[in-house]
Amino acid sequence: MYEARAEVMKALAHPSRLMMLDALAEKEMCVCELREIVGSSMPTVSRHLAQMRNAGIVDSRRDGNQIYYRLVVPCVLRMFSCIDAVLHSEAERTANALAR
């Protein structure tokens, strides 16, 4: 179970993937739209999406020449608030240590 969880965490562990998840929380998007958001090449974006698809985070469908992605488990976005709380706590701890 821990290894499977680690694989999901690995699939999330990149800033571009987190940006794509934020975008996919709003709506289904094609690779070309996601490429514009993250500012990477199509092959790079496709590799990121494949890693998230293999982890079960996103799913895809083909419509003509376009491949559209959607978020399968929106609950993964709740992790963002937890991560933000950790970052906030660390910033406070650092500020308190510097104030001493």
C-alpha positions in Angstrom: 0.0 0.0 0.0 2.8 2.5 0.8 4.5 1.8 -2.5 1.3 2.5 -4.4 0.8 5.7 -2.5 4.4 6.7 -3.2 3.7 6.1 -7.0 0.7 8.5 -6.9 2.8 11.1 -5.0 5.6 10.7 -7.6 3.1 11.3 -10.3 2.2 14.6 -8.6 5.7 15.7 -7.8 6.4 18.3 -10.5 5.3 21.9 -10.8 4.0 21.5 -14.4 1.8 18.6 -13.3 0.4 20.6 -10.4 -0.4 23.4 -12.8 -2.2 21.0 -15.1 -4.2 19.6 -12.2 -5.4 23.1 -11.3 -6.4 23.7 -14.9 -8.2 20.3 -15.2 -10.1 21.0 -12.0 -12.0 23.6 -14.1 -12.7 21.6 -17.2 -11.5 18.9 -19.6 -8.7 20.2 -21.7 -6.7 19.1 -24.8 -2.9 18.7 -24.7 -2.5 21.9 -26.7 -4.3 23.9 -24.1 -2.3 22.4 -21.3 0.9 23.1 -23.2 0.0 26.8 -23.3 -0.6 26.8 -19.6 2.7 25.1 -18.6 4.8 26.6 -21.4 6.5 23.3 -22.3 6.7 21.3 -25.5 3.9 18.9 -26.6 6.1 15.8 -26.0 7.0 17.0 -22.5 3.4 17.8 -21.6 2.3 14.4 -23.0 4.9 12.6 -20.8 3.6 14.4 -17.7 0.0 13.5 -18.6 1.0 9.9 -19.3 2.6 9.6 -15.8 -0.6 11.0 -14.2 -2.8 8.8 -16.3 -0.7 5.7 -15.3 -1.2 6.7 -11.7 -5.0 6.9 -12.1 -5.2 10.7 -11.5 -6.3 11.7 -15.0 -8.0 10.0 -17.9 -8.1 10.8 -21.6 -10.3 10.5 -24.6 -9.6 11.1 -28.3 -11.7 13.4 -30.5 -10.4 13.4 -34.0 -6.7 14.5 -33.8 -7.1 15.9 -30.3 -6.6 14.1 -27.0 -8.6 15.5 -24.1 -7.8 15.0 -20.5 -9.9 15.2 -17.4 -9.3 14.9 -13.7 -10.6 11.4 -12.5 -10.2 12.1 -8.8 -10.8 15.7 -7.8 -10.1 14.9 -4.2 -6.4 15.0 -5.0 -6.8 18.8 -5.1 -7.5 18.8 -1.4 -3.8 17.9 -0.9 -2.9 21.4 -2.1 -4.5 23.0 1.0 -2.6 20.6 3.2 0.7 21.3 1.4 0.0 25.0 1.7 -0.6 24.6 5.4 2.8 22.9 5.7 4.5 25.7 3.8 2.8 28.4 5.9 3.8 26.6 9.1 7.4 26.4 7.9 7.5 30.0 6.9 6.2 31.0 10.4 8.7 28.8 12.1 11.5 30.3 10.1 10.3 33.8 10.8 10.2 33.1 14.5 13.7 31.6 14.5 15.0 34.7 12.7 13.2 37.0 15.2 15.1 35.5 18.1 
